[in-house]
Amino acid sequence: SEDVLSKDAGECAICLEELQQGDTIARLPCLCIYHKGQVFLGMHIQFQKVAFSGCIDEWFEVNRSCPEHPSD
């Protein structure tokens, strides 16, 4: 399910960025949480690129299980 994080929750196991209060997250049936939708991952000043990722969205394009519980 999609949710908004109510408090900081450590590190996203996919992108390794912090899960921060207010982030849009996906909460899987195993209760693991990951970034959902557009997440700002940084900007490379020299090349003027901005990186965004939807962590769990991209993961589920090629996988059908939780990154931390692949056998579930």
PDB file of N, CA, C and O in Angstrom:
ATOM      1  N   SER A   1       0.832  -1.191   0.000  1.00  0.00           N
ATOM      2  CA  SER A   1       0.000   0.000   0.000  1.00  0.00           C
ATOM      3  C   SER A   1       0.870   1.247   0.000  1.00  0.00           C
ATOM      4  O   SER A   1       2.027   1.194   0.418  1.00  0.00           O
ATOM      5  N   GLU A   2       0.332   2.361  -0.461  1.00  0.00           N
ATOM      6  CA  GLU A   2       1.060   3.624  -0.513  1.00  0.00           C
ATOM      7  C   GLU A   2       0.686   4.463   0.705  1.00  0.00           C
ATOM      8  O   GLU A   2      -0.475   4.503   1.114  1.00  0.00           O
ATOM      9  N   ASP A   3       1.679   5.126   1.273  1.00  0.00           N
ATOM     10  CA  ASP A   3       1.486   5.823   2.530  1.00  0.00           C
ATOM     11  C   ASP A   3       2.469   6.991   2.599  1.00  0.00           C
ATOM     12  O   ASP A   3       3.393   7.075   1.789  1.00  0.00           O
ATOM     13  N   VAL A   4       2.275   7.881   3.554  1.00  0.00           N
ATOM     14  CA  VAL A   4       3.233   8.955   3.820  1.00  0.00           C
ATOM     15  C   VAL A   4       3.867   8.665   5.168  1.00  0.00           C
ATOM     16  O   VAL A   4       3.164   8.414   6.148  1.00  0.00           O
ATOM     17  N   LEU A   5       5.174   8.697   5.222  1.00  0.00           N
ATOM     18  CA  LEU A   5       5.907   8.343   6.435  1.00  0.00           C
ATOM     19  C   LEU A   5       5.690   9.391   7.521  1.00  0.00           C
ATOM     20  O   LEU A   5       5.876  10.584   7.281  1.00  0.00           O
ATOM     21  N   SER A   6       5.299   8.952   8.707  1.00  0.00           N
ATOM     22  CA  SER A   6       4.990   9.873   9.800  1.00  0.00           C
ATOM     23  C   SER A   6       6.205  10.233  10.637  1.00  0.00           C
ATOM     24  O   SER A   6       6.178  11.212  11.382  1.00  0.00           O
ATOM     25  N   LYS A   7       7.285   9.441  10.520  1.00  0.00           N
ATOM     26  CA  LYS A   7       8.530   9.769  11.226  1.00  0.00           C
ATOM     27  C   LYS A   7       9.701   9.136  10.488  1.00  0.00           C
ATOM     28  O   LYS A   7       9.521   8.181   9.733  1.00  0.00           O
ATOM     29  N   ASP A   8      10.905   9.669  10.705  1.00  0.00           N
ATOM     30  CA  ASP A   8      12.096   9.117  10.065  1.00  0.00           C
ATOM     31  C   ASP A   8      12.200   7.629  10.375  1.00  0.00           C
ATOM     32  O   ASP A   8      11.886   7.196  11.484  1.00  0.00           O
ATOM     33  N   ALA A   9      12.643   6.844   9.389  1.00  0.00           N
ATOM     34  CA  ALA A   9      12.636   5.388   9.562  1.00  0.00           C
ATOM     35  C   ALA A   9      13.906   4.709   9.068  1.00  0.00           C
ATOM     36  O   ALA A   9      13.847   3.563   8.622  1.00  0.00           O
ATOM     37  N   GLY A  10      15.041   5.374   9.133  1.00  0.00           N
ATOM     38  CA  GLY A  10      16.289   4.734   8.735  1.00  0.00           C
ATOM     39  C   GLY A  10      16.525   4.801   7.238  1.00  0.00           C
ATOM     40  O   GLY A  10      16.157   5.775   6.582  1.00  0.00           O
ATOM     41  N   GLU A  11      17.138   3.762   6.709  1.00  0.00           N
ATOM     42  CA  GLU A  11      17.632   3.763   5.336  1.00  0.00           C
ATOM     43  C   GLU A  11      16.784   2.883   4.429  1.00  0.00           C
ATOM     44  O   GLU A  11      16.374   1.789   4.818  1.00  0.00           O
ATOM     45  N   CYS A  12      16.523   3.365   3.221  1.00  0.00           N
ATOM     46  CA  CYS A  12      15.859   2.564   2.201  1.00  0.00           C
ATOM     47  C   CYS A  12      16.866   1.522   1.704  1.00  0.00           C
ATOM     48  O   CYS A  12      17.969   1.875   1.286  1.00  0.00           O
ATOM     49  N   ALA A  13      16.491   0.249   1.748  1.00  0.00           N
ATOM     50  CA  ALA A  13      17.406  -0.824   1.355  1.00  0.00           C
ATOM     51  C   ALA A  13      17.703  -0.841  -0.141  1.00  0.00           C
ATOM     52  O   ALA A  13      18.631  -1.524  -0.574  1.00  0.00           O
ATOM     53  N   ILE A  14      16.939  -0.106  -0.932  1.00  0.00           N
ATOM     54  CA  ILE A  14      17.159  -0.090  -2.379  1.00  0.00           C
ATOM     55  C   ILE A  14      18.117   1.029  -2.775  1.00  0.00           C
ATOM     56  O   ILE A  14      19.132   0.772  -3.423  1.00  0.00           O
ATOM     57  N   CYS A  15      17.806   2.273  -2.393  1.00  0.00           N
ATOM     58  CA  CYS A  15      18.647   3.403  -2.821  1.00  0.00           C
ATOM     59  C   CYS A  15      19.650   3.840  -1.758  1.00  0.00           C
ATOM     60  O   CYS A  15      20.553   4.628  -2.040  1.00  0.00           O
ATOM     61  N   LEU A  16      19.495   3.331  -0.540  1.00  0.00           N
ATOM     62  CA  LEU A  16      20.372   3.636   0.598  1.00  0.00           C
ATOM     63  C   LEU A  16      20.271   5.076   1.085  1.00  0.00           C
ATOM     64  O   LEU A  16      21.116   5.539   1.851  1.00  0.00           O
ATOM     65  N   GLU A  17      19.223   5.789   0.633  1.00  0.00           N
ATOM     66  CA  GLU A  17      18.951   7.136   1.137  1.00  0.00           C
ATOM     67  C   GLU A  17      18.044   7.011   2.361  1.00  0.00           C
ATOM     68  O   GLU A  17      17.341   6.014   2.524  1.00  0.00           O
ATOM     69  N   GLU A  18      18.067   8.021   3.208  1.00  0.00           N
ATOM     70  CA  GLU A  18      17.247   8.006   4.411  1.00  0.00           C
ATOM     71  C   GLU A  18      15.758   8.087   4.065  1.00  0.00           C
ATOM     72  O   GLU A  18      15.357   8.827   3.167  1.00  0.00           O
ATOM     73  N   LEU A  19      14.964   7.329   4.780  1.00  0.00           N
ATOM     74  CA  LEU A  19      13.511   7.434   4.717  1.00  0.00           C
ATOM     75  C   LEU A  19      13.130   8.500   5.731  1.00  0.00           C
ATOM     76  O   LEU A  19      13.278   8.301   6.936  1.00  0.00           O
ATOM     77  N   GLN A  20      12.640   9.632   5.239  1.00  0.00           N
ATOM     78  CA  GLN A  20      12.385  10.768   6.108  1.00  0.00           C
ATOM     79  C   GLN A  20      10.903  11.069   6.236  1.00  0.00           C
ATOM     80  O   GLN A  20      10.110  10.766   5.344  1.00  0.00           O
ATOM     81  N   GLN A  21      10.544  11.670   7.363  1.00  0.00           N
ATOM     82  CA  GLN A  21       9.169  12.065   7.607  1.00  0.00           C
ATOM     83  C   GLN A  21       8.636  12.838   6.401  1.00  0.00           C
ATOM     84  O   GLN A  21       9.298  13.744   5.895  1.00  0.00           O
ATOM     85  N   GLY A  22       7.444  12.476   5.950  1.00  0.00           N
ATOM     86  CA  GLY A  22       6.820  13.136   4.809  1.00  0.00           C
ATOM     87  C   GLY A  22       7.078  12.449   3.477  1.00  0.00           C
ATOM     88  O   GLY A  22       6.402  12.752   2.494  1.00  0.00           O
ATOM     89  N   ASP A  23       8.055  11.517   3.417  1.00  0.00           N
ATOM     90  CA  ASP A  23       8.314  10.781   2.178  1.00  0.00           C
ATOM     91  C   ASP A  23       7.118   9.901   1.842  1.00  0.00           C
ATOM     92  O   ASP A  23       6.467   9.358   2.735  1.00  0.00           O
ATOM     93  N   THR A  24       6.833   9.763   0.550  1.00  0.00           N
ATOM     94  CA  THR A  24       5.822   8.813   0.100  1.00  0.00           C
ATOM     95  C   THR A  24       6.492   7.455   0.056  1.00  0.00           C
ATOM     96  O   THR A  24       7.559   7.293  -0.538  1.00  0.00           O
ATOM     97  N   ILE A  25       5.855   6.477   0.691  1.00  0.00           N
ATOM     98  CA  ILE A  25       6.449   5.147   0.794  1.00  0.00           C
ATOM     99  C   ILE A  25       5.462   4.081   0.333  1.00  0.00           C
ATOM    100  O   ILE A  25       4.257   4.315   0.237  1.00  0.00           O
ATOM    101  N   ALA A  26       6.009   2.915   0.055  1.00  0.00           N
ATOM    102  CA  ALA A  26       5.200   1.717  -0.165  1.00  0.00           C
ATOM    103  C   ALA A  26       5.477   0.801   1.020  1.00  0.00           C
ATOM    104  O   ALA A  26       6.633   0.529   1.345  1.00  0.00           O
ATOM    105  N   ARG A  27       4.416   0.327   1.663  1.00  0.00           N
ATOM    106  CA  ARG A  27       4.539  -0.604   2.782  1.00  0.00           C
ATOM    107  C   ARG A  27       4.101  -1.972   2.259  1.00  0.00           C
ATOM    108  O   ARG A  27       2.935  -2.161   1.912  1.00  0.00           O
ATOM    109  N   LEU A  28       5.020  -2.912   2.203  1.00  0.00           N
ATOM    110  CA  LEU A  28       4.724  -4.235   1.668  1.00  0.00           C
ATOM    111  C   LEU A  28       4.030  -5.103   2.717  1.00  0.00           C
ATOM    112  O   LEU A  28       4.043  -4.755   3.898  1.00  0.00           O
ATOM    113  N   PRO A  29       3.428  -6.219   2.316  1.00  0.00           N
ATOM    114  CA  PRO A  29       2.754  -7.098   3.280  1.00  0.00           C
ATOM    115  C   PRO A  29       3.673  -7.581   4.406  1.00  0.00           C
ATOM    116  O   PRO A  29       3.201  -7.862   5.508  1.00  0.00           O
ATOM    117  N   CYS A  30       4.966  -7.677   4.144  1.00  0.00           N
ATOM    118  CA  CYS A  30       5.928  -8.100   5.170  1.00  0.00           C
ATOM    119  C   CYS A  30       6.276  -6.951   6.123  1.00  0.00           C
ATOM    120  O   CYS A  30       7.058  -7.130   7.057  1.00  0.00           O
ATOM    121  N   LEU A  31       5.682  -5.752   5.879  1.00  0.00           N
ATOM    122  CA  LEU A  31       5.860  -4.520   6.656  1.00  0.00           C
ATOM    123  C   LEU A  31       7.149  -3.771   6.350  1.00  0.00           C
ATOM    124  O   LEU A  31       7.440  -2.769   7.004  1.00  0.00           O
ATOM    125  N   CYS A  32       7.929  -4.226   5.374  1.00  0.00           N
ATOM    126  CA  CYS A  32       9.097  -3.456   4.927  1.00  0.00           C
ATOM    127  C   CYS A  32       8.601  -2.203   4.204  1.00  0.00           C
ATOM    128  O   CYS A  32       7.543  -2.222   3.575  1.00  0.00           O
ATOM    129  N   ILE A  33       9.368  -1.120   4.295  1.00  0.00           N
ATOM    130  CA  ILE A  33       8.982   0.117   3.622  1.00  0.00           C
ATOM    131  C   ILE A  33      10.100   0.609   2.715  1.00  0.00           C
ATOM    132  O   ILE A  33      11.282   0.451   3.018  1.00  0.00           O
ATOM    133  N   TYR A  34       9.699   1.214   1.586  1.00  0.00           N
ATOM    134  CA  TYR A  34      10.621   1.729   0.581  1.00  0.00           C
ATOM    135  C   TYR A  34      10.049   3.006  -0.003  1.00  0.00           C
ATOM    136  O   TYR A  34       8.850   3.264   0.103  1.00  0.00           O
ATOM    137  N   HIS A  35      10.918   3.814  -0.627  1.00  0.00           N
ATOM    138  CA  HIS A  35      10.438   5.014  -1.310  1.00  0.00           C
ATOM    139  C   HIS A  35       9.485   4.622  -2.426  1.00  0.00           C
ATOM    140  O   HIS A  35       9.686   3.618  -3.110  1.00  0.00           O
ATOM    141  N   LYS A  36       8.452   5.422  -2.601  1.00  0.00           N
ATOM    142  CA  LYS A  36       7.465   5.206  -3.666  1.00  0.00           C
ATOM    143  C   LYS A  36       7.303   6.509  -4.419  1.00  0.00           C
ATOM    144  O   LYS A  36       7.266   7.573  -3.801  1.00  0.00           O
ATOM    145  N   GLY A  37       7.207   6.454  -5.728  1.00  0.00           N
ATOM    146  CA  GLY A  37       7.055   7.677  -6.510  1.00  0.00           C
ATOM    147  C   GLY A  37       8.390   8.370  -6.713  1.00  0.00           C
ATOM    148  O   GLY A  37       9.436   7.723  -6.659  1.00  0.00           O
ATOM    149  N   GLN A  38       8.372   9.655  -6.942  1.00  0.00           N
ATOM    150  CA  GLN A  38       9.585  10.410  -7.247  1.00  0.00           C
ATOM    151  C   GLN A  38      10.351  10.787  -5.979  1.00  0.00           C
ATOM    152  O   GLN A  38       9.824  11.495  -5.121  1.00  0.00           O
ATOM    153  N   VAL A  39      11.583  10.318  -5.861  1.00  0.00           N
ATOM    154  CA  VAL A  39      12.447  10.612  -4.724  1.00  0.00           C
ATOM    155  C   VAL A  39      13.699  11.293  -5.243  1.00  0.00           C
ATOM    156  O   VAL A  39      14.368  10.764  -6.131  1.00  0.00           O
ATOM    157  N   PHE A  40      14.026  12.460  -4.702  1.00  0.00           N
ATOM    158  CA  PHE A  40      15.224  13.191  -5.111  1.00  0.00           C
ATOM    159  C   PHE A  40      16.453  12.479  -4.574  1.00  0.00           C
ATOM    160  O   PHE A  40      16.590  12.318  -3.361  1.00  0.00           O
ATOM    161  N   LEU A  41      17.355  12.047  -5.458  1.00  0.00           N
ATOM    162  CA  LEU A  41      18.550  11.332  -5.034  1.00  0.00           C
ATOM    163  C   LEU A  41      19.830  12.135  -5.192  1.00  0.00           C
ATOM    164  O   LEU A  41      20.900  11.645  -4.833  1.00  0.00           O
ATOM    165  N   GLY A  42      19.757  13.336  -5.709  1.00  0.00           N
ATOM    166  CA  GLY A  42      20.963  14.152  -5.805  1.00  0.00           C
ATOM    167  C   GLY A  42      21.082  14.853  -7.140  1.00  0.00           C
ATOM    168  O   GLY A  42      20.341  14.589  -8.087  1.00  0.00           O
ATOM    169  N   MET A  43      22.044  15.759  -7.175  1.00  0.00           N
ATOM    170  CA  MET A  43      22.253  16.543  -8.379  1.00  0.00           C
ATOM    171  C   MET A  43      23.741  16.624  -8.652  1.00  0.00           C
ATOM    172  O   MET A  43      24.523  16.911  -7.745  1.00  0.00           O
ATOM    173  N   HIS A  44      24.139  16.379  -9.874  1.00  0.00           N
ATOM    174  CA  HIS A  44      25.532  16.506 -10.280  1.00  0.00           C
ATOM    175  C   HIS A  44      25.705  17.894 -10.883  1.00  0.00           C
ATOM    176  O   HIS A  44      25.251  18.156 -11.997  1.00  0.00           O
ATOM    177  N   ILE A  45      26.360  18.776 -10.144  1.00  0.00           N
ATOM    178  CA  ILE A  45      26.468  20.182 -10.531  1.00  0.00           C
ATOM    179  C   ILE A  45      27.145  20.355 -11.899  1.00  0.00           C
ATOM    180  O   ILE A  45      26.654  21.111 -12.737  1.00  0.00           O
ATOM    181  N   GLN A  46      28.254  19.671 -12.126  1.00  0.00           N
ATOM    182  CA  GLN A  46      29.012  19.847 -13.365  1.00  0.00           C
ATOM    183  C   GLN A  46      28.168  19.521 -14.598  1.00  0.00           C
ATOM    184  O   GLN A  46      28.227  20.238 -15.597  1.00  0.00           O
ATOM    185  N   PHE A  47      27.391  18.454 -14.530  1.00  0.00           N
ATOM    186  CA  PHE A  47      26.607  18.026 -15.693  1.00  0.00           C
ATOM    187  C   PHE A  47      25.156  18.493 -15.607  1.00  0.00           C
ATOM    188  O   PHE A  47      24.364  18.215 -16.507  1.00  0.00           O
ATOM    189  N   GLN A  48      24.804  19.194 -14.544  1.00  0.00           N
ATOM    190  CA  GLN A  48      23.462  19.736 -14.333  1.00  0.00           C
ATOM    191  C   GLN A  48      22.376  18.667 -14.473  1.00  0.00           C
ATOM    192  O   GLN A  48      21.343  18.880 -15.107  1.00  0.00           O
ATOM    193  N   LYS A  49      22.643  17.515 -13.863  1.00  0.00           N
ATOM    194  CA  LYS A  49      21.669  16.428 -13.884  1.00  0.00           C
ATOM    195  C   LYS A  49      21.048  16.278 -12.500  1.00  0.00           C
ATOM    196  O   LYS A  49      21.726  16.404 -11.480  1.00  0.00           O
ATOM    197  N   VAL A  50      19.785  16.015 -12.488  1.00  0.00           N
ATOM    198  CA  VAL A  50      19.086  15.748 -11.246  1.00  0.00           C
ATOM    199  C   VAL A  50      18.614  14.299 -11.291  1.00  0.00           C
ATOM    200  O   VAL A  50      18.009  13.869 -12.273  1.00  0.00           O
ATOM    201  N   ALA A  51      18.889  13.556 -10.240  1.00  0.00           N
ATOM    202  CA  ALA A  51      18.517  12.149 -10.206  1.00  0.00           C
ATOM    203  C   ALA A  51      17.269  11.940  -9.355  1.00  0.00           C
ATOM    204  O   ALA A  51      17.194  12.416  -8.222  1.00  0.00           O
ATOM    205  N   PHE A  52      16.299  11.231  -9.902  1.00  0.00           N
ATOM    206  CA  PHE A  52      15.099  10.856  -9.175  1.00  0.00           C
ATOM    207  C   PHE A  52      14.910   9.349  -9.315  1.00  0.00           C
ATOM    208  O   PHE A  52      15.304   8.752 -10.317  1.00  0.00           O
ATOM    209  N   SER A  53      14.320   8.762  -8.325  1.00  0.00           N
ATOM    210  CA  SER A  53      14.045   7.336  -8.383  1.00  0.00           C
ATOM    211  C   SER A  53      12.762   7.028  -7.641  1.00  0.00           C
ATOM    212  O   SER A  53      12.403   7.732  -6.697  1.00  0.00           O
ATOM    213  N   GLY A  54      12.082   6.003  -8.052  1.00  0.00           N
ATOM    214  CA  GLY A  54      10.906   5.512  -7.352  1.00  0.00           C
ATOM    215  C   GLY A  54      11.204   4.159  -6.757  1.00  0.00           C
ATOM    216  O   GLY A  54      10.353   3.271  -6.793  1.00  0.00           O
ATOM    217  N   CYS A  55      12.364   3.983  -6.223  1.00  0.00           N
ATOM    218  CA  CYS A  55      12.904   2.758  -5.624  1.00  0.00           C
ATOM    219  C   CYS A  55      12.072   1.494  -5.828  1.00  0.00           C
ATOM    220  O   CYS A  55      12.425   0.653  -6.655  1.00  0.00           O
ATOM    221  N   ILE A  56      10.977   1.349  -5.090  1.00  0.00           N
ATOM    222  CA  ILE A  56      10.213   0.107  -5.152  1.00  0.00           C
ATOM    223  C   ILE A  56       9.506  -0.047  -6.495  1.00  0.00           C
ATOM    224  O   ILE A  56       9.297  -1.169  -6.955  1.00  0.00           O
ATOM    225  N   ASP A  57       9.136   1.065  -7.128  1.00  0.00           N
ATOM    226  CA  ASP A  57       8.510   0.986  -8.450  1.00  0.00           C
ATOM    227  C   ASP A  57       9.476   0.361  -9.450  1.00  0.00           C
ATOM    228  O   ASP A  57       9.102  -0.530 -10.213  1.00  0.00           O
ATOM    229  N   GLU A  58      10.725   0.835  -9.441  1.00  0.00           N
ATOM    230  CA  GLU A  58      11.743   0.300 -10.351  1.00  0.00           C
ATOM    231  C   GLU A  58      12.081  -1.144  -9.995  1.00  0.00           C
ATOM    232  O   GLU A  58      12.283  -1.970 -10.885  1.00  0.00           O
ATOM    233  N   TRP A  59      12.143  -1.451  -8.706  1.00  0.00           N
ATOM    234  CA  TRP A  59      12.438  -2.817  -8.260  1.00  0.00           C
ATOM    235  C   TRP A  59      11.388  -3.788  -8.803  1.00  0.00           C
ATOM    236  O   TRP A  59      11.730  -4.855  -9.313  1.00  0.00           O
ATOM    237  N   PHE A  60      10.109  -3.415  -8.692  1.00  0.00           N
ATOM    238  CA  PHE A  60       9.031  -4.304  -9.127  1.00  0.00           C
ATOM    239  C   PHE A  60       8.910  -4.413 -10.642  1.00  0.00           C
ATOM    240  O   PHE A  60       8.167  -5.263 -11.132  1.00  0.00           O
ATOM    241  N   GLU A  61       9.622  -3.575 -11.398  1.00  0.00           N
ATOM    242  CA  GLU A  61       9.634  -3.741 -12.851  1.00  0.00           C
ATOM    243  C   GLU A  61      10.346  -5.031 -13.248  1.00  0.00           C
ATOM    244  O   GLU A  61      10.052  -5.605 -14.296  1.00  0.00           O
ATOM    245  N   VAL A  62      11.294  -5.495 -12.404  1.00  0.00           N
ATOM    246  CA  VAL A  62      12.054  -6.707 -12.728  1.00  0.00           C
ATOM    247  C   VAL A  62      11.981  -7.787 -11.658  1.00  0.00           C
ATOM    248  O   VAL A  62      12.463  -8.897 -11.879  1.00  0.00           O
ATOM    249  N   ASN A  63      11.391  -7.490 -10.505  1.00  0.00           N
ATOM    250  CA  ASN A  63      11.299  -8.448  -9.399  1.00  0.00           C
ATOM    251  C   ASN A  63       9.866  -8.525  -8.898  1.00  0.00           C
ATOM    252  O   ASN A  63       9.090  -7.586  -9.075  1.00  0.00           O
ATOM    253  N   ARG A  64       9.521  -9.625  -8.282  1.00  0.00           N
ATOM    254  CA  ARG A  64       8.168  -9.801  -7.747  1.00  0.00           C
ATOM    255  C   ARG A  64       8.175 -10.126  -6.258  1.00  0.00           C
ATOM    256  O   ARG A  64       7.217 -10.712  -5.754  1.00  0.00           O
ATOM    257  N   SER A  65       9.233  -9.759  -5.550  1.00  0.00           N
ATOM    258  CA  SER A  65       9.299 -10.044  -4.124  1.00  0.00           C
ATOM    259  C   SER A  65       9.968  -8.885  -3.393  1.00  0.00           C
ATOM    260  O   SER A  65      10.581  -8.017  -4.015  1.00  0.00           O
ATOM    261  N   CYS A  66       9.848  -8.880  -2.098  1.00  0.00           N
ATOM    262  CA  CYS A  66      10.496  -7.878  -1.264  1.00  0.00           C
ATOM    263  C   CYS A  66      12.016  -8.006  -1.404  1.00  0.00           C
ATOM    264  O   CYS A  66      12.533  -9.123  -1.388  1.00  0.00           O
ATOM    265  N   PRO A  67      12.743  -6.894  -1.539  1.00  0.00           N
ATOM    266  CA  PRO A  67      14.207  -6.969  -1.649  1.00  0.00           C
ATOM    267  C   PRO A  67      14.863  -7.610  -0.429  1.00  0.00           C
ATOM    268  O   PRO A  67      15.936  -8.202  -0.540  1.00  0.00           O
ATOM    269  N   GLU A  68      14.225  -7.496   0.729  1.00  0.00           N
ATOM    270  CA  GLU A  68      14.804  -8.037   1.954  1.00  0.00           C
ATOM    271  C   GLU A  68      14.260  -9.411   2.320  1.00  0.00           C
ATOM    272  O   GLU A  68      14.811 -10.085   3.191  1.00  0.00           O
ATOM    273  N   HIS A  69      13.177  -9.833   1.659  1.00  0.00           N
ATOM    274  CA  HIS A  69      12.560 -11.143   1.926  1.00  0.00           C
ATOM    275  C   HIS A  69      12.203 -11.818   0.613  1.00  0.00           C
ATOM    276  O   HIS A  69      11.021 -12.020   0.333  1.00  0.00           O
ATOM    277  N   PRO A  70      13.194 -12.173  -0.203  1.00  0.00           N
ATOM    278  CA  PRO A  70      12.910 -12.710  -1.551  1.00  0.00           C
ATOM    279  C   PRO A  70      12.162 -14.037  -1.552  1.00  0.00           C
ATOM    280  O   PRO A  70      11.530 -14.378  -2.552  1.00  0.00           O
ATOM    281  N   SER A  71      12.215 -14.793  -0.463  1.00  0.00           N
ATOM    282  CA  SER A  71      11.535 -16.085  -0.457  1.00  0.00           C
ATOM    283  C   SER A  71      10.086 -15.995  -0.007  1.00  0.00           C
ATOM    284  O   SER A  71       9.355 -16.983  -0.087  1.00  0.00           O
ATOM    285  N   ASP A  72       9.654 -14.821   0.468  1.00  0.00           N
ATOM    286  CA  ASP A  72       8.263 -14.654   0.927  1.00  0.00           C
ATOM    287  C   ASP A  72       7.294 -14.563  -0.235  1.00  0.00           C
ATOM    288  O   ASP A  72       6.089 -14.421  -0.024  1.00  0.00           O
TER     289      ASP A  72
END
